[in-house]
Amino acid sequence: SAQIVQGGVKTVWCAQHDPTTYAAMGARSYELPSKSGSESIGVVTLLLSQPQTAPIKASAQAAIAWYKKSGVANTAYVSRPSGSTDDSYDPIQSKSGATMWYRFYDLAEDKGFFSGRLPSDDPPGVGKKYDIMQIEAERRYGYQWGGAYGTKLFAYTDTVGY
């Protein structure tokens, strides 16, 4: 029931949902309502482990289709090396053969975003941005904003023909 529908098509899930309405919800100030490239992997894994009723299979297949079209080819999220204080380090990097999914995508489209703390927070931040280098360093390096989330999923689903 919480699976996000975009343009009449089921996609994935948010990191948090309202327990009554199932609407996508934010959590911490930099965790905005969104489609989640990270947390949705756990939901798909759970669905694949259940008896495959028609609704469960349809939800899982819709999410898998979303992952297949929403990855960023030849791109990887590479965390800043431990102990580094280089605030010019960009963790979104070109990498041949890699595919990256954003942690968060806009609800209305498949556009990845990042979020600093809100301007009203203490300390204040810059809010939602589409370039990771525009959010404050504390959030840029203190959170995982992307990853190869769909890679292991496809290793399984492609093998079993799902």
ZIKA-V780322 format. One line per field, one symbol per residue. phi: phi as a letter, one per 30 degrees, with the letter a starting at -180 (. if undefined). A space follows every 10 residues. Layout:
phi: ???
This chain:
phi: .cedcbiicd bbbddbbddc ciddbdbdec cdeadcdddd edddeddddc eddedddddd ddddddedcc dcdhbbcbed eeidcddcdc dcbdaeidbc cddbbedcac cdbbbddded dbddbcidbc bedccdeede ccaccalded edededdddc id
